Amino acid sequence: MADRPGAPLRAWQRMLSGRRLDLLDPSPLDIEISDIAHGLARVARWNGQTAGDHAFSVAQHSLLVEAIYSRHAKDASPDQQLAALLHDAPEYVIGDMISPFKSVVGGGYKAVEERLQRSIHISFCLPAEIGEKLKKDIKRADQVAAYFEATMLAGFSEAEAIQFFGRPRGISADGLDILPVSTKTVQKAFLKRFEAIEKLRGR
């Protein structure tokens, strides 16, 4: 919904927690996990073009990526698991823009996304910038998740999925939760996994 003509320029969003998050200068103090879980559970992956009675949400994708990452990196620390779970957390504010559209929009979107990601990390006592190896490992888990989502939910052929996301080597979909579930179900699951990781972190 557009603001009315003549209204003050606004670059913030009101959250259900009561926080007011400035998109241009996001403060870690205005970031709440309840808002992240609520938002990500309501943002559809693949622009909603997935099979099933429910949208496949970014919250469910985040759980999938963390599960794949933790399965592959058996010695992953709780901090690293949390970084994997929160790898798409900025999308609770900016939505899930599909890769083709990101290419059209260019750098402005990426800058906002990176500022939000840094603030989210600081809010949950993670390094503002994660190391290159961890970033690469999470990205690989993200691509594996995208391959499974593409072939099992989004109508991609195996050849198309391999072309864009690569072949998932050494990882099968067995035991992974890919069937789309309701908003409330995945919101609770996301918070439950966050709380389990936080317990391991001693927080």
QUIKAVEN-V744999 format. One record per pair of residues at least 6 apart in sequence whose C-alpha atoms are under 7 Angstrom apart, sorted by the first residue. I is the first residue (numbers start at 1). J is the second residue. If there is no record, write none. Layout:
i=[I	I]
j=[J	J]
This chain:
i=[11	11	11	12	12	12	12	13	13	13	14	14	15	16	17	19	20	21	23	24	26	26	27	28	28	28	28	29	31	31	36	36	37	37	37	37	38	39	40	40	40	40	40	41	41	41	41	41	41	42	42	43	43	43	43	44	44	44	44	45	45	45	45	46	48	49	50	50	50	51	51	52	54	54	54	55	56	59	59	59	60	62	62	62	63	63	64	64	64	65	65	65	65	65	66	66	66	68	69	69	70	70	78	78	78	79	79	82	84	89	90	90	90	118	118	119	121	121	122	143	144	144	146	147	147	150	150	151	151	151]
j=[22	23	24	20	21	22	23	20	21	22	20	21	35	35	35	30	30	30	112	112	116	119	119	119	120	122	123	123	120	123	89	92	59	187	190	191	187	92	57	58	59	91	92	57	58	59	183	186	187	57	183	57	58	95	96	55	56	57	58	56	57	58	96	98	55	154	56	153	154	153	154	180	180	181	182	180	180	186	187	190	186	85	86	88	85	190	145	176	177	84	85	141	142	145	81	84	85	141	138	141	76	81	197	200	201	126	201	197	138	117	113	116	117	128	129	128	127	128	128	165	165	168	165	161	165	156	161	157	158	161]
